[in-house]
Amino acid sequence: MSLLEIDDYRLAFDGYEGTAQVLNGIDLSVEEGDAVGIVGETGCGKSVLARSLLRLNPEPPARIVSGHIRFAGEDVLRMQGPALRRLRGAGIGMVFQDPATYLNPVFTIGHQMQDVLRAHGQRRGFADRSIELLESVQLRDAAGLLSRYPHELSGGMRQRVLIAQALAGNPRLLVADEPTTALDVTVQRQVLALIADLVTRLRLTLLLISHDLGVIGALCRRVVVMYAGAIIEDAPAADLFTAPRHPYTRGLLAAVPELDHPERPPQGIPGSIPSLRDPPSGCRFHPRCGLVMPECRSDVPRLSDDRHRVACFAA
């Protein structure tokens, strides 16, 4: 059963310098209980897509051009007021990538946990519920943390607080947007293990966004690759890592250092992501592609309709 369905979703950002076509015809379905990873270079639209699920992109400058986003059968783009507030947290929980930005430095952790719980309708027992949530993300001395400020916590601890807040509304879908950014390797591993444990224990559906293929490979059963605002490949993780079909996906994998084969240096992808205000005609990757054909410059490839979806004429 599909918990999340996105059909031909297009989002533009209007500015003084013109209109940027940030998301261009996103088609994505996430089944209940699945773990899906979204990868791509910085600027490809991963975080904008994640924020679209909760209508967090400010409108304006964001402008929905077309499409539908359905969560549990309800159209998110038509939600207003109470329905939208229920979706945020009770339906979909969001873990943002920078806890230093999303935790207010002038309020204690307990105060901020209380605000989240109050937003989800709780009227009493804030301390007990906050301690329960903080303990669920494996924070020690949860009671003592309630009186501390964000700057008194390490980066890993702050990220765990954000995860606890995301779980406060008992969501069905957990969206983690670059949850290990700016954390050292040891703490990254701990946070990933925590997310994996929560997904299993609470039976959550997971949508994990990252530019780190190792992180995606550790947690996700399915991988979606984005480029310049569009999905260009969508496959089971095992298939994508062993037999990628899109030239861009192959380039991403070739750019990852192989510790077991130091004689094979990582290979970069030539060029850079195109301007979304004036994107190339046809396939947006064709200026950087070594397999470009005439139709790539004029026609937009569509995702194939099979288990391993790919949008590429060469594939």
Helices and strands as residue ranges (DSSP letters): E 2-15, E 18-31, E 35-39, H 46-52, E 62-71, E 74-75, G 76-78, H 81-86, I 87-91, E 92-95, H 99-102, H 109-119, H 126-136, H 142-145, G 150-152, H 155-167, E 173-177, H 185-201, E 205-209, H 213-219, E 222-227, E 230-236, H 237-242, H 247-254, G 286-288, H 294-298, E 309-310
